[in-house]
Amino acid sequence: MPEGDAEIPMYGNSYKAGEIVAERMLVPIGDWFEDKRTRAGRVNTNVMTVGLMLTEHMATVGLPMTEADFLADSQVRGLGGRRIETILSNRGEFRPFTSEGGRTSRGSAPLARQLAAVLNRAAENSGYHRVGSLSQERARVRIQEWFVARLQVEYFNQQGLRADLDPQLPMSASIAALLDVARRRGGNLAGAVAQHLVGAKLCLRFPSQDVENMGYTVADQQTDRAGDFTVGDTAIHVTMVAGFPLFEKCKQNIRDGFRPLILVPSYYLVGTRQQVSMQMGGERMSVQAVEDFVGTNVEEMGGLTSLGIRGSLRDLLMTYNERVAAIEPDPSLLIVIPSNL
């Protein structure tokens, strides 16, 4: 009997039993996965897409699997861009993936053989066959979720930000699109993008001034600086959500002779202004939307012409990428400049 296997039957055919089995199976699966990491620290996406497909086959043929269950004509059954995107969307991941999805790669079949062997052994050693169908289903889903998470970390979150940027629309719409893409990735990414967009805009608007360029986490934790940026006697604060600590910082700005300016996403603009009115009486305070603060200047620097605005937006994104590359270790903060610019 596998070590610890006696604890599973008490849960019967339960969610908890499936979780226990999945955690045990994920140990050898994780070892196999890490063994595929290159010297550069990367894992090929085929490793993850093969994992997604084999967990799909687990639902139909069960475990153990034979090659006939998951291979056809030396290719992994069902493996392709559309199928992978369907699996990802079922798990809440809607970002576009490569159209091939690993189907045309010669390395997919060997990976599938290896992983099938790992899954078969893991099932035998984890007590997978000793629990009911509902528990087995939970174990399979949990393993598939693990592969989805690996794909998010190893692939999606390493890609530059892509957004539909139309120079014919108001520039605030392009800035909003970039922030929305960053927001959907989660974490603090949207805040970092907003900060660096503001920094890039200030560089272009005030080319003779040395505009500060600090990593987002450093700037976010700043205590002795007047703001994220200082231009003239204005202390600029870029934030996703304004709160009490920021209002206290703004009060200190006023005492120190600065004009505080708070920049927030447009959907927080009204609420932030109301808070400022309650907390500070609106005294010598300005609150603007990040989208308008950056976008309006892009249009003005482009001479308010379509051709000029297109070039100005390209300059903004190039400056943004230069500043991000110089200070941030996370490549997912970079913006992919679309061909229409």
Summary of the structure (lengths in Angstrom):
residues: 341
radius of gyration: 25.7
end to end distance: 63.5
largest distance: 76.1
contacts: 1059
relative contact order: 0.11
helix: 60%
strand: 7%
